[in-house]
Amino acid sequence: MKPLDLTLCATDLAELASFAGRIALIVEEKGKLSPAGARIDRMMRGGLQRFLASPGFDALKPGEVSELAYPAGLACESLMICFLPRRAGRLIARKTGGTLAKGHGAKGTLIVAANHSLAGEIGLGAVLRCYEFADHKTAAPKAYGDIRMMVTDPDKARAEVDAIAPLATGVFLTRDLVNEPANVLTTTEFANRLTGLRALGVQVEVLGEEELAKLGMGAFLGVGLGSDSPTQMVVMQWNGGAKGAAPFALVGKGVVFDSGGISIKPAGGMEEMTMDMGGAAVVAGVMTALALRKAPVNVVGLVGLVENMPDGRAQRPGDVVRSMKGDTIEVINTDAEGRLVLADVLWYAQERFKPTGIVDLATLTGAIIVALGTETAGVFSNDDPLCTAFLAAAGTEGSGAWRMPLGQGYDDRLKSRIADMMNVGGREGGACTAAQFLKRFIKPDQPWIHLDIAGVTLSKSETDTAPKGATGWGVLALNRMIQTLLEPK
């Protein structure tokens, strides 16, 4: 879905009386109305002031909204009154925008906001909340009107509002990819969609099974042996920085469907394994946002696309595969396939691009959901400054993230009797041993972060800025980290 356009306009008191959709009035200070608010109050013959003096408004916390249906004196179908102090902060303003966008329909929404400095965050929350994935529904798509925002100084708000479009487009792409069913988003279709980023100035290469075999990617290729969908790696380069400067690397797990392979998953909930390519989807979303905003930085995104299915050719528990690095891996559990994908793609990224840092993303383990639930991603790293920068960016964007441990004890659990390592280390500390496995494919001096996003990729209920389904978690946080850590000030 394409993000809805958000337009700015100067405060027009006459339009307030005739607007037929939903009006959202931002009240910055209790007991005080903006000129637009005062005009609305006059049209309501003091009804707005009476509400503002009531216990109902007094009970509103910053960012909360109260709605009056078909208010007397106005043509609008509803008047939403939101208490948003000038110093409320970015995340509350974004949450407010999401709240105001709920119920947005064909007649449009007019947000009346005096404070231009929060216009971008209010707008981003509103646009993200209006996302809907209806590609496979036969009913006519829901009609939406415009979202418009009245501010006292549109010119000052312009840069803030213009900056949200690339971010929203990146998040929407990630959500679309995660929401697609596996019979539509095959590895081939996924790769085809990523080649579309060439139109934005991204260099895109697609490496097929023959090329991957020549590179020695036995761990990666083994995962897809039971599927008719070809295993592929897509390399996306955004070169917006200094020519020849080493890039930062993003690596994503792209398992378009994960049955578990021969170690097959239980039937209950298996339909959600269409989201096991969430890491690759986030990489695609970030690359899109960087290209659209012409980010002055070099970033390479690499995704390993594969399907994990059982058949007569499928990888078996007990098989031994050889990675691109040269290490051998005893496959104890074919459902621990994501780390096999990432092992080879991570090594390739380091060998070819010599990146200044790497972040990999994967819906890697159910264990991280047991540990952190569905609000927070697990963060593993070998580099304190890089990890601190990411955690700060995630906090700024309201993206739950928590650093988890690595250590020799987890590494020891990966010892194999017949190979260099096993692909699992037991149930205890499963997310940590999975991350420790990946660390074996990170060179000693390579700054690296692993993000286990199994719990945050797909939401079973709506959030402040997203409906039920794919969240797009990670696009905003990684964009923020790249912007603050790597781009020229």
KESEBA-932008 format. One record per residue (C-alpha): residue number from 1; x, y, z. Coordinates in pm, 1 decimal. Example, Ala and Ser with C-alpha at 12.3 -4.5 7.8 and 13.67 -1.06 7.14 Angstrom:
1/1230.0/-450.0/780.0
2/1367.0/-106.0/714.0
//
This chain:
1/0.0/0.0/0.0
2/123.8/348.4/-82.6
3/130.6/583.8/217.8
4/-142.9/846.0/225.1
5/-35.4/1195.3/137.7
6/-17.7/1440.1/423.9
7/-59.3/1802.0/320.4
8/4.5/2122.9/511.6
9/-202.4/2435.7/502.6
10/-222.3/2762.5/690.0
11/-496.4/2804.1/945.3
12/-817.6/2883.1/760.5
13/-1092.7/2975.8/1001.4
14/-1361.4/2964.2/732.3
15/-1276.4/2606.3/637.9
16/-1327.2/2493.9/995.0
17/-1699.0/2563.4/965.0
18/-1747.9/2380.9/633.3
19/-1516.9/2077.6/667.5
20/-1730.7/1762.4/646.7
21/-1486.4/1498.1/766.2
22/-1318.3/1462.1/1103.4
23/-1156.0/1760.2/1272.9
24/-881.2/1696.0/1526.4
25/-804.3/1994.7/1746.7
26/-472.7/1998.6/1931.0
27/-498.1/2175.7/2266.7
28/-152.3/2265.5/2394.4
29/-242.6/2414.9/2727.6
30/-538.8/2344.4/2951.6
31/-763.2/2646.2/2981.5
32/-619.5/2811.1/2669.9
33/-733.1/2787.8/2307.7
34/-550.7/2870.9/1987.8
35/-720.0/3116.3/1745.7
36/-857.1/2816.7/1554.9
37/-983.3/2664.2/1877.1
38/-1146.8/2991.5/1973.8
39/-1322.0/3002.1/1635.4
40/-1452.6/2648.7/1685.5
41/-1576.0/2744.8/2031.3
42/-1767.8/3040.5/1890.7
43/-1930.7/2819.8/1628.7
44/-2024.1/2576.8/1905.1
45/-2159.1/2868.0/2115.4
46/-1919.3/2800.1/2397.7
47/-1961.2/2423.6/2388.4
48/-1590.8/2360.9/2342.3
49/-1494.0/2571.8/2642.6
50/-1754.4/2394.0/2853.1
51/-1600.5/2061.7/2756.9
52/-1248.5/2189.7/2830.6
53/-1365.6/2290.7/3177.4
54/-1520.8/1951.0/3243.2
55/-1369.8/1661.3/3439.4
56/-1361.2/1462.4/3112.0
57/-1101.6/1689.0/2955.9
58/-919.9/1743.5/3280.9
59/-862.5/1367.8/3303.8
60/-690.2/1351.1/2964.5
61/-320.3/1272.2/2979.1
62/-80.3/1413.1/2718.6
63/-156.8/1249.5/2385.9
64/-502.4/1123.9/2481.5
65/-808.7/1210.2/2276.1
66/-1176.4/1266.8/2346.8
67/-1424.6/1264.9/2058.7
68/-1749.9/1458.5/2015.8
69/-1976.8/1321.4/1742.1
70/-2159.0/1568.1/1514.2
71/-2086.4/1874.6/1727.0
72/-2348.4/2150.0/1710.5
73/-2245.7/2447.1/1496.7
74/-1994.9/2252.5/1284.5
75/-2037.1/2057.8/960.7
76/-1786.0/1790.0/1059.5
77/-1889.3/1438.0/1148.6
78/-1677.2/1444.4/1463.5
79/-1452.4/1674.5/1661.6
80/-1154.5/1507.8/1826.7
81/-997.5/1705.7/2106.4
82/-643.3/1610.7/2198.6
83/-433.4/1742.2/2485.0
84/-77.0/1767.2/2353.4
85/149.2/2007.7/2544.1
86/420.5/2183.4/2345.4
87/688.5/1990.4/2536.2
88/513.2/1653.8/2514.7
89/793.4/1495.6/2314.6
90/827.6/1319.9/1982.8
91/689.6/978.2/2073.8
92/378.1/1113.4/2240.5
93/318.7/1335.5/1936.6
94/357.9/1032.2/1707.9
95/120.9/826.8/1923.4
96/-124.5/1116.1/1907.0
97/-111.9/1112.6/1529.4
98/-183.5/740.9/1528.1
99/-476.3/784.3/1764.6
100/-620.6/1066.0/1554.0
101/-596.8/852.9/1238.9
102/-807.9/568.5/1375.0
103/-1139.3/587.0/1195.1
104/-997.4/797.2/911.5
105/-1231.5/761.6/615.4
106/-1350.2/892.7/282.5
107/-1427.4/1245.2/401.7
108/-1074.7/1299.5/527.8
109/-921.5/1425.4/848.7
110/-821.3/1782.5/927.9
111/-567.3/1812.8/1209.3
112/-557.5/2159.8/1361.0
113/-214.7/2195.9/1522.9
114/-63.9/2527.7/1624.7
115/277.6/2383.4/1713.1
116/468.4/2337.2/1388.3
117/764.5/2167.1/1562.0
118/558.4/1851.7/1630.0
119/383.9/1845.3/1292.4
120/616.6/1583.8/1144.9
121/572.7/1339.9/1432.2
122/196.0/1384.3/1443.0
123/187.1/1330.7/1068.1
124/411.5/1022.8/1077.3
125/194.0/859.1/1342.5
126/-119.2/934.9/1142.6
127/17.9/804.0/813.0
128/159.0/483.9/966.7
129/-169.2/408.1/1143.6
130/-363.1/436.9/816.3
131/-178.5/137.4/669.6
132/-402.0/-141.9/543.8
133/-310.2/-465.7/365.1
134/-604.6/-561.9/146.8
135/-433.2/-692.4/-166.7
136/-606.1/-1029.4/-146.6
137/-956.3/-915.8/-52.8
138/-1217.1/-911.5/-328.8
139/-1419.0/-625.1/-181.8
140/-1351.2/-280.1/-322.5
141/-1069.5/-110.9/-133.6
142/-1172.4/130.4/136.5
143/-1182.0/489.8/18.9
144/-971.8/740.3/209.4
145/-978.8/1116.1/197.7
146/-680.8/1339.0/253.5
147/-507.4/1396.6/582.3
148/-447.8/1769.2/610.8
149/-278.0/1961.7/885.9
150/-339.7/2325.7/966.0
151/-46.7/2501.1/1130.0
152/22.8/2866.1/1198.0
153/350.2/2853.2/1002.7
154/343.0/2593.5/720.4
155/686.2/2694.1/590.6
156/852.7/2606.8/921.9
157/667.9/2276.0/938.1
158/741.3/2183.6/576.1
159/1079.0/2018.6/633.0
160/945.2/1812.7/924.5
161/649.8/1685.8/725.2
162/843.7/1626.2/402.3
163/1091.7/1410.7/594.4
164/827.5/1153.8/690.7
165/745.1/1037.2/336.5
166/1062.9/826.8/283.2
167/1025.7/671.7/627.8
168/660.4/585.1/577.9
169/733.6/434.9/235.6
170/1009.2/218.4/383.9
171/786.0/97.3/667.3
172/499.1/27.0/427.5
173/723.8/-180.5/200.1
174/841.5/-385.8/497.9
175/484.3/-440.6/616.0
176/365.8/-536.4/267.6
177/641.3/-795.6/231.2
178/580.4/-948.6/573.9
179/203.7/-962.5/521.0
180/225.1/-1137.6/182.1
181/140.1/-1509.8/175.0
182/416.9/-1748.5/75.8
183/243.8/-1866.0/-242.2
184/266.5/-1506.5/-365.4
185/597.3/-1396.6/-215.2
186/817.5/-1676.3/-340.4
187/1193.2/-1629.4/-341.0
188/1171.7/-1530.3/-706.8
189/895.0/-1277.1/-648.9
190/1080.9/-1132.1/-348.8
191/1393.0/-1085.9/-560.1
192/1188.5/-928.6/-840.9
193/1040.2/-674.6/-601.9
194/1383.5/-582.7/-473.2
195/1510.4/-522.3/-826.0
196/1245.8/-250.3/-838.9
197/1467.7/-45.8/-607.5
198/1688.1/24.9/-907.3
199/1438.6/296.2/-999.0
200/1542.5/475.9/-678.7
201/1912.7/461.7/-761.3
202/1993.9/144.0/-567.1
203/2231.3/-99.7/-737.1
204/2073.9/-446.1/-716.7
205/2230.3/-784.9/-794.8
206/2058.6/-1123.8/-773.5
207/2281.1/-1428.2/-722.8
208/2127.4/-1766.8/-804.9
209/2204.8/-2118.4/-685.1
210/2486.9/-2178.7/-931.9
211/2667.6/-1863.9/-822.1
212/2608.6/-1942.7/-454.2
213/2751.3/-2290.6/-504.3
214/3064.1/-2146.2/-665.3
215/3103.2/-1922.8/-359.6
216/3088.7/-2230.1/-135.6
217/2767.0/-2135.4/44.9
218/2680.5/-2488.8/153.2
219/2510.6/-2383.2/474.7
220/2274.9/-2143.0/296.7
221/2200.3/-2375.6/3.2
222/2127.2/-2670.3/231.4
223/1823.5/-2494.7/375.3
224/1644.0/-2478.8/40.7
225/1707.6/-2832.5/-83.1
226/1349.2/-2941.1/-14.2
227/1180.9/-2652.4/-194.1
228/1096.3/-2585.9/-557.4
229/1164.9/-2214.5/-498.0
230/1524.2/-2133.2/-593.0
231/1759.4/-2012.0/-322.1
232/1881.9/-1661.4/-402.8
233/2086.1/-1381.0/-249.8
234/2005.9/-1020.5/-332.5
235/2269.8/-751.2/-286.3
236/2150.7/-388.9/-273.0
237/2400.2/-100.7/-270.9
238/2314.3/259.5/-189.1
239/2619.5/473.8/-261.2
240/2523.9/817.0/-135.9
241/2848.1/880.9/50.8
242/3209.5/930.1/-48.2
243/3310.7/735.8/-356.6
244/3503.6/422.9/-264.8
245/3437.8/456.0/109.0
246/3361.6/127.1/284.2
247/2988.9/80.6/338.5
248/2787.6/-11.4/643.8
249/2614.5/-347.7/596.1
250/2263.2/-468.3/673.2
251/2198.0/-842.2/644.2
252/1852.9/-1001.5/655.2
253/1716.2/-1351.9/690.4
254/1464.9/-1409.0/411.0
255/1298.5/-1746.6/472.7
256/978.7/-1691.6/276.0
257/814.6/-1987.2/448.1
258/948.2/-2201.6/729.6
259/782.1/-2538.6/772.9
260/1072.8/-2646.1/990.8
261/1187.8/-2886.3/720.4
262/1227.0/-3249.5/830.8
263/1217.0/-3121.9/1192.4
264/868.2/-3004.5/1104.8
265/685.4/-2749.7/1317.0
266/349.2/-2819.3/1484.9
267/50.4/-2737.9/1264.3
268/-94.1/-2480.9/1504.1
269/34.5/-2137.2/1410.6
270/243.4/-2257.5/1117.4
271/55.2/-2016.2/891.9
272/241.6/-1731.4/1060.8
273/570.3/-1862.6/925.0
274/511.2/-1651.8/615.9
275/673.2/-1379.8/830.7
276/1004.6/-1563.8/863.7
277/1148.9/-1332.9/599.1
278/1095.8/-1033.5/830.9
279/1466.1/-954.7/858.6
280/1502.1/-930.0/481.5
281/1188.9/-713.4/467.5
282/1335.4/-466.7/718.1
283/1657.7/-445.4/516.1
284/1450.2/-368.6/206.0
285/1255.0/-101.6/393.0
286/1567.0/69.4/525.7
287/1733.4/68.7/182.5
288/1417.5/224.5/38.8
289/1409.6/498.9/301.1
290/1779.5/578.0/251.6
291/1739.5/602.9/-125.1
292/1425.9/816.9/-109.3
293/1582.7/1067.5/127.8
294/1912.5/1062.4/-65.9
295/2108.7/973.7/244.7
296/2473.4/1086.1/221.8
297/2614.7/749.6/323.2
298/2720.4/417.8/170.4
299/2509.0/123.3/283.5
300/2484.9/-226.9/141.6
301/2189.3/-453.4/213.3
302/2218.5/-829.2/163.8
303/1930.9/-1074.3/201.2
304/1929.9/-1450.9/178.2
305/1604.5/-1572.6/19.3
306/1508.6/-1936.2/68.3
307/1217.1/-2163.9/155.5
308/1249.1/-2438.2/418.2
309/1035.7/-2735.3/310.8
310/1043.0/-3115.9/363.0
311/1068.6/-3352.9/69.7
312/1289.9/-3634.9/-53.1
313/1577.3/-3395.8/-127.5
314/1549.8/-3199.1/196.1
315/1830.4/-3159.7/442.4
316/1815.3/-3416.1/725.9
317/1901.2/-3393.1/1094.9
318/2252.8/-3534.5/1120.9
319/2371.5/-3394.9/787.3
320/2698.0/-3203.9/778.0
321/2729.5/-2893.4/557.9
322/3029.2/-2674.4/481.5
323/2994.5/-2297.3/510.0
324/3151.7/-2036.4/284.0
325/3394.2/-1963.5/567.6
326/3507.5/-2327.4/547.7
327/3371.7/-2443.7/882.9
328/3159.8/-2758.1/891.8
329/2822.7/-2763.8/1065.4
330/2632.4/-3065.2/1194.7
331/2262.8/-2997.5/1138.8
332/2092.7/-3121.0/1453.8
333/1761.5/-2946.2/1386.5
334/1649.5/-2838.5/1039.4
335/1416.6/-2584.3/1201.2
336/1723.0/-2389.3/1314.4
337/1776.3/-2285.1/953.2
338/1797.8/-1906.7/978.4
339/2143.8/-1915.8/1132.9
340/2262.6/-2133.7/843.0
341/2138.3/-1871.3/597.8
342/2297.9/-1584.5/786.8
343/2630.2/-1763.3/841.0
344/2708.1/-1758.4/469.2
345/2555.1/-1419.4/389.2
346/2740.3/-1255.2/678.9
347/3069.8/-1405.6/565.4
348/3011.1/-1295.0/206.7
349/2931.0/-941.0/323.6
350/3261.2/-919.1/510.8
351/3471.0/-1079.2/239.4
352/3337.8/-861.4/-41.9
353/3258.7/-525.6/117.3
354/3487.3/-496.4/423.7
355/3206.1/-301.9/597.4
356/3257.9/-48.8/875.3
357/2988.5/-231.6/1071.7
358/2719.8/-496.4/1029.2
359/2367.5/-530.9/1162.5
360/2187.3/-854.5/1087.3
361/1815.4/-901.3/1144.3
362/1628.4/-1228.8/1172.9
363/1311.0/-1378.9/1309.4
364/1555.0/-1628.3/1453.0
365/1424.5/-1793.5/1769.3
366/1110.5/-1857.2/1967.6
367/1336.9/-1836.6/2270.4
368/1364.5/-1458.3/2237.1
369/985.5/-1435.9/2265.6
370/997.6/-1640.5/2585.2
371/1265.9/-1406.1/2718.6
372/1136.9/-1065.2/2606.0
373/778.8/-1110.8/2486.7
374/642.5/-931.4/2181.9
375/728.5/-574.0/2276.1
376/1106.4/-595.9/2260.3
377/1370.6/-727.0/2020.7
378/1684.3/-901.8/2141.2
379/2011.1/-718.7/2072.4
380/2342.5/-905.7/2069.0
381/2671.5/-735.4/1989.2
382/3048.9/-762.9/2003.2
383/3094.4/-383.3/1992.8
384/2980.7/-155.1/2275.7
385/2985.8/177.9/2084.5
386/2785.7/37.8/1792.4
387/2540.4/-131.9/2025.4
388/2497.4/184.1/2231.7
389/2428.3/382.8/1915.0
390/2161.1/138.6/1805.8
391/1992.7/122.7/2145.4
392/1984.0/502.4/2156.8
393/1827.9/516.0/1810.0
394/1572.4/249.8/1901.7
395/1480.8/443.6/2215.2
396/1438.8/763.7/2017.6
397/1202.7/587.5/1777.6
398/1012.2/399.7/2045.9
399/1129.8/63.2/1911.5
400/1165.1/-177.3/2202.0
401/1514.1/-330.6/2218.7
402/1716.2/-494.7/2495.7
403/2077.9/-608.6/2497.1
404/2128.2/-979.5/2560.6
405/2446.1/-1166.1/2659.8
406/2706.4/-1352.3/2459.1
407/2981.2/-1561.6/2614.1
408/3200.2/-1869.4/2614.2
409/2943.9/-2076.7/2800.0
410/2698.3/-2040.3/2513.0
411/2973.9/-2113.2/2262.5
412/3069.0/-2436.7/2438.4
413/2717.4/-2572.6/2383.9
414/2773.8/-2570.0/2007.8
415/3048.4/-2836.8/2011.6
416/2987.3/-3125.4/1774.9
417/3121.6/-3479.7/1788.6
418/3164.8/-3506.5/1410.8
419/3192.3/-3147.9/1278.5
420/3329.3/-2807.8/1375.7
421/2998.6/-2712.9/1539.5
422/2631.2/-2798.0/1575.2
423/2359.9/-2560.6/1462.0
424/2181.6/-2570.8/1798.6
425/2294.5/-2575.4/2159.4
426/1992.9/-2701.2/2350.7
427/1674.9/-2535.5/2474.8
428/1826.3/-2330.4/2758.1
429/1938.3/-1986.9/2643.8
430/1830.0/-2067.6/2288.8
431/1841.7/-1708.9/2163.6
432/2189.1/-1663.9/2310.8
433/2333.3/-1981.1/2160.5
434/2184.3/-1884.6/1822.9
435/2355.9/-1546.9/1842.6
436/2676.5/-1714.2/1956.7
437/2658.5/-1937.4/1649.1
438/2639.7/-1629.1/1426.8
439/2932.5/-1471.9/1609.4
440/3149.1/-1757.9/1483.3
441/3100.9/-1609.6/1134.9
442/3200.0/-1257.3/1234.1
443/3565.0/-1165.4/1189.8
444/3750.6/-1064.5/1509.8
445/3771.5/-690.2/1440.9
446/3431.4/-655.2/1272.8
447/3176.8/-442.2/1466.8
448/2851.2/-636.8/1461.8
449/2497.4/-641.6/1596.6
450/2250.2/-927.4/1572.7
451/1883.1/-837.6/1614.6
452/1646.9/-1123.6/1694.6
453/1312.3/-979.9/1585.5
454/1095.5/-1291.3/1616.0
455/866.1/-1128.3/1872.3
456/826.6/-782.2/1719.9
457/776.3/-851.5/1349.7
458/409.3/-952.3/1358.0
459/158.3/-819.4/1609.3
460/-157.3/-1004.1/1707.5
461/-326.0/-676.9/1803.5
462/-316.1/-318.6/1682.2
463/-57.1/-77.8/1817.6
464/-47.7/300.2/1844.6
465/79.3/334.9/1488.9
466/-6.3/4.7/1317.8
467/-305.8/-223.3/1266.8
468/-288.3/-592.2/1352.2
469/-24.9/-772.0/1145.4
470/318.3/-668.1/1024.0
471/469.1/-385.6/1230.0
472/767.2/-269.7/1023.5
473/975.4/-273.5/1343.3
474/1336.6/-179.6/1278.9
475/1306.3/48.9/976.1
476/1282.7/368.6/1179.7
477/1543.5/263.5/1435.9
478/1804.4/160.6/1178.4
479/1741.6/468.8/968.8
480/1789.9/680.4/1281.4
481/2110.6/498.3/1377.4
482/2257.3/540.8/1029.7
483/2158.7/906.2/1024.4
484/2309.2/992.9/1363.7
485/2612.8/763.4/1360.6
486/2729.6/759.7/998.7
487/2602.6/1063.7/810.7
488/2792.7/1393.6/805.9
489/2667.7/1639.7/1064.0
//
